Amino acid sequence: MRKLFFSLAITLAAFLPVTASMGAELAEDFNTGAVDLNHWCPCQINLAKTPVTFSADPEHPSNLVAHITVDENALGGNECKQDAPDFECGRPPEVVVLMDEGAVGETELQDLLGPSFMAVIKPRWEPTPDRPDPYCDEEILEKVKNGNEEKQCIQRQELRLAKQLAHDAAKAHLYSLRFRMPKEIGDRTNSIRWVTAQWKHEPVSDAYKKEFGDDWAASPFLAQRFDDGVLHVTVQDEHCRCMIASAPNVDGSTFDWNNGTPEYCQSTRPEDSKGKRCTPDLKVEYGTKPVLSSPAGNWVEMNYRVQAGRSGSAMIEISEGTRFIVRVTGKIGYEPPAGRTSKTKFKIGQYRDYMPFVDTIDVDWVRIAPQ
C-alpha cells in the first residue's frame, strides 16, 4: 500500500510512545489542565464560548478532571477543518510519521444518532420509530440555519482522538474510561438520543453511498449512550444496531440479558425509520452480573476491548471495572473499501439531539493500549 510521508523537524520518539502505523497507545489523565493537541483534536468543541475546563478532584486535589459541557453554544455542530489555513486540530506536529493512505480524520462524515432504544418502557422490547425532537421548534431551526456549520438540530461537544493515534480497526485495542454524568437530567421521558463515546471506522466501502445516496453516513460500530439518563451500549452489524448492555431503566427495571443472538436490535437502514427489528450476525456471552451501574452523579469505569471487522472474527468485550459484562463476536461494523484498511476513529464527550439543558460530562482519564 502506498504511504504518505510527513517529514518535519523532530523525532517521533519524543512525541508518541508508538507510531501511528503500530497503533494507538495513550494514558491521558488531563493533569496538565489543558487539551493536549498531541492526543486530541478539539475541532468539535466550541473553544471560544464553551471550552473544555478542568478542576481538582476534591477527594484527590492533585488530580485534575476534565469537564465537557453541552449548552446552546453547541447547537448546530461544527465541521472539522484540520488542514491549512484553519488547523482546528492544531498545527501538524514536527515529526516524521508513516500513515496509511486514507487515514482516519481527513474527511469528516456526519454521525447518525438514532434510533433510541429507551423510547417507551414496554412489557417486552420492540423497535421504536424515529420521532422528531420535541425541542427542535421553528426558533431553534432558524438558529441552526444561521448558526454553526453542520446545520443540524443537534448539540456536539466532543474530543476526537488525534489522527496520528488512529489504528487499524481490525487490530484489538483496550479503551478504558472513567467518567461521570450529571445527577439530575432535564428530560427523562422523551428519549432524546445522546452519545457520550463512540467508535467509528473510516473509510467504509463506496457501495453504501451508491445504495443510499451522498447524505448517508456510517453509524458508530460501538457507542456508549445516555438517552433518558440511562447508560447503555450499542454495537452495529452493518445496518443492524443492537443494545448489548444497559444500566437500570428510569423506573428501575432491567432488560433480560441472554447468551446467543442479541435480542434488542433495530434496523438503521434509511427506509426503516418507522422501526423494524433486525437479526444481526453477532453472538453475545454475558457475565453473571451484566447490569451496568448508573453514571448519573457517580464515577463509572468502563473498559472496552475493541476490534471491528466483517470476517466474523471481530470481538468487543466490555467490563465495568473488573466486573465482566459481555463479549460480542461476529461481524462488527461496515465493509471497508476494496483493498484498503479502515481505521478506528474514537470520540468522547457529548453528541445529542437538541435539548434546552446544560449538561456536563466529567472525564477523569482515558487509556488506550494495543491488545
Solvent accessible surface area in square Angstrom, and as a share of the most:
residue,aa,sasa,rsa
1,M,122,0.54
2,R,174,0.64
3,K,88,0.37
4,L,69,0.34
5,F,144,0.60
6,F,87,0.36
7,S,83,0.54
8,L,91,0.45
9,A,79,0.61
10,I,91,0.46
11,T,91,0.53
12,L,28,0.14
13,A,92,0.71
14,A,83,0.65
15,F,30,0.13
16,L,9,0.05
17,P,93,0.58
18,V,23,0.13
19,T,36,0.21
20,A,2,0.02
21,S,66,0.43
22,M,129,0.58
23,G,2,0.02
24,A,0,0.00
25,E,68,0.30
26,L,10,0.05
27,A,84,0.65
28,E,13,0.06
29,D,63,0.33
30,F,2,0.01
31,N,63,0.32
32,T,113,0.66
33,G,30,0.29
34,A,54,0.42
35,V,29,0.17
36,D,42,0.22
37,L,84,0.42
38,N,58,0.30
39,H,41,0.19
40,W,0,0.00
41,C,5,0.03
42,P,6,0.04
43,C,4,0.02
44,Q,2,0.01
45,I,7,0.04
46,N,37,0.19
47,L,94,0.47
48,A,96,0.75
49,K,145,0.61
50,T,10,0.06
51,P,55,0.35
52,V,14,0.08
53,T,70,0.41
54,F,46,0.19
55,S,51,0.33
56,A,50,0.39
57,D,13,0.07
58,P,125,0.78
59,E,144,0.65
60,H,109,0.49
61,P,99,0.63
62,S,104,0.67
63,N,29,0.15
64,L,43,0.21
65,V,5,0.03
66,A,0,0.00
67,H,34,0.15
68,I,1,0.01
69,T,25,0.15
70,V,0,0.00
71,D,22,0.11
72,E,82,0.37
73,N,50,0.26
74,A,3,0.02
75,L,14,0.07
76,G,0,0.00
77,G,2,0.02
78,N,38,0.19
79,E,84,0.38
80,C,20,0.12
81,K,70,0.30
82,Q,30,0.13
83,D,96,0.50
84,A,72,0.56
85,P,125,0.79
86,D,67,0.35
87,F,43,0.18
88,E,49,0.22
89,C,22,0.13
90,G,19,0.19
91,R,184,0.67
92,P,73,0.46
93,P,42,0.26
94,E,96,0.43
95,V,2,0.01
96,V,72,0.41
97,V,8,0.05
98,L,77,0.38
99,M,11,0.05
100,D,25,0.13
101,E,60,0.27
102,G,18,0.18
103,A,3,0.03
104,V,8,0.05
105,G,6,0.06
106,E,85,0.38
107,T,91,0.53
108,E,41,0.18
109,L,49,0.24
110,Q,69,0.31
111,D,2,0.01
112,L,52,0.26
113,L,11,0.05
114,G,14,0.14
115,P,9,0.05
116,S,11,0.07
117,F,6,0.02
118,M,8,0.04
119,A,10,0.08
120,V,88,0.51
121,I,87,0.44
122,K,57,0.24
123,P,149,0.94
124,R,159,0.58
125,W,26,0.09
126,E,69,0.31
127,P,27,0.17
128,T,10,0.06
129,P,67,0.42
130,D,71,0.37
131,R,115,0.42
132,P,120,0.76
133,D,25,0.13
134,P,79,0.50
135,Y,56,0.21
136,C,27,0.16
137,D,77,0.40
138,E,149,0.67
139,E,112,0.50
140,I,13,0.07
141,L,90,0.45
142,E,93,0.42
143,K,97,0.41
144,V,7,0.04
145,K,135,0.57
146,N,106,0.55
147,G,41,0.40
148,N,46,0.23
149,E,70,0.31
150,E,27,0.12
151,K,113,0.48
152,Q,41,0.18
153,C,24,0.14
154,I,9,0.04
155,Q,0,0.00
156,R,5,0.02
157,Q,1,0.01
158,E,0,0.00
159,L,0,0.00
160,R,7,0.02
161,L,15,0.08
162,A,5,0.04
163,K,56,0.24
164,Q,22,0.10
165,L,2,0.01
166,A,4,0.03
167,H,3,0.01
168,D,38,0.19
169,A,4,0.03
170,A,52,0.40
171,K,120,0.51
172,A,13,0.10
173,H,3,0.01
174,L,58,0.29
175,Y,0,0.00
176,S,11,0.07
177,L,0,0.00
178,R,64,0.23
179,F,2,0.01
180,R,73,0.27
181,M,4,0.02
182,P,27,0.17
183,K,152,0.64
184,E,138,0.62
185,I,23,0.12
186,G,45,0.43
187,D,11,0.06
188,R,92,0.33
189,T,105,0.61
190,N,52,0.27
191,S,5,0.03
192,I,9,0.04
193,R,57,0.21
194,W,2,0.01
195,V,3,0.02
196,T,1,0.01
197,A,0,0.00
198,Q,1,0.01
199,W,0,0.00
200,K,2,0.01
201,H,7,0.03
202,E,10,0.05
203,P,30,0.19
204,V,16,0.09
205,S,19,0.12
206,D,96,0.50
207,A,59,0.46
208,Y,12,0.05
209,K,61,0.26
210,K,172,0.73
211,E,100,0.45
212,F,41,0.17
213,G,30,0.29
214,D,123,0.64
215,D,129,0.67
216,W,18,0.06
217,A,3,0.03
218,A,4,0.03
219,S,3,0.02
220,P,4,0.03
221,F,0,0.00
222,L,0,0.00
223,A,0,0.00
224,Q,1,0.00
225,R,3,0.01
226,F,1,0.00
227,D,1,0.01
228,D,9,0.04
229,G,2,0.02
230,V,3,0.02
231,L,1,0.01
232,H,0,0.00
233,V,0,0.00
234,T,3,0.02
235,V,0,0.00
236,Q,1,0.00
237,D,12,0.06
238,E,43,0.19
239,H,20,0.09
240,C,10,0.06
241,R,1,0.00
242,C,0,0.00
243,M,1,0.01
244,I,0,0.00
245,A,0,0.00
246,S,1,0.01
247,A,2,0.02
248,P,51,0.32
249,N,13,0.07
250,V,67,0.38
251,D,95,0.49
252,G,51,0.49
253,S,47,0.30
254,T,69,0.40
255,F,33,0.14
256,D,98,0.51
257,W,31,0.11
258,N,78,0.40
259,N,102,0.53
260,G,27,0.26
261,T,50,0.29
262,P,11,0.07
263,E,74,0.33
264,Y,20,0.08
265,C,1,0.01
266,Q,3,0.01
267,S,9,0.06
268,T,26,0.15
269,R,73,0.27
270,P,72,0.45
271,E,110,0.50
272,D,18,0.10
273,S,54,0.35
274,K,170,0.72
275,G,25,0.24
276,K,117,0.50
277,R,110,0.40
278,C,28,0.17
279,T,116,0.67
280,P,10,0.06
281,D,79,0.41
282,L,2,0.01
283,K,117,0.49
284,V,6,0.03
285,E,85,0.38
286,Y,28,0.11
287,G,17,0.16
288,T,140,0.81
289,K,141,0.60
290,P,23,0.14
291,V,46,0.27
292,L,3,0.02
293,S,48,0.31
294,S,43,0.27
295,P,0,0.00
296,A,20,0.16
297,G,31,0.29
298,N,81,0.42
299,W,62,0.22
300,V,5,0.03
301,E,61,0.27
302,M,0,0.00
303,N,18,0.09
304,Y,0,0.00
305,R,54,0.20
306,V,1,0.00
307,Q,35,0.15
308,A,3,0.02
309,G,19,0.19
310,R,42,0.15
311,S,96,0.62
312,G,36,0.34
313,S,82,0.53
314,A,2,0.02
315,M,41,0.18
316,I,0,0.00
317,E,50,0.22
318,I,0,0.00
319,S,23,0.15
320,E,26,0.11
321,G,25,0.24
322,T,148,0.86
323,R,72,0.26
324,F,61,0.25
325,I,0,0.00
326,V,0,0.00
327,R,71,0.26
328,V,0,0.00
329,T,50,0.29
330,G,11,0.11
331,K,70,0.29
332,I,0,0.00
333,G,0,0.00
334,Y,3,0.01
335,E,78,0.35
336,P,50,0.31
337,P,17,0.11
338,A,107,0.83
339,G,77,0.74
340,R,95,0.35
341,T,42,0.25
342,S,9,0.06
343,K,9,0.04
344,T,3,0.02
345,K,8,0.04
346,F,0,0.00
347,K,1,0.00
348,I,1,0.01
349,G,0,0.00
350,Q,0,0.00
351,Y,3,0.01
352,R,0,0.00
353,D,13,0.07
354,Y,8,0.03
355,M,3,0.01
356,P,64,0.40
357,F,62,0.26
358,V,105,0.60
359,D,9,0.05
360,T,39,0.23
361,I,0,0.00
362,D,18,0.10
363,V,1,0.00
364,D,7,0.04
365,W,28,0.10
366,V,0,0.00
367,R,118,0.43
368,I,2,0.01
369,A,38,0.29
370,P,57,0.36
371,Q,123,0.55
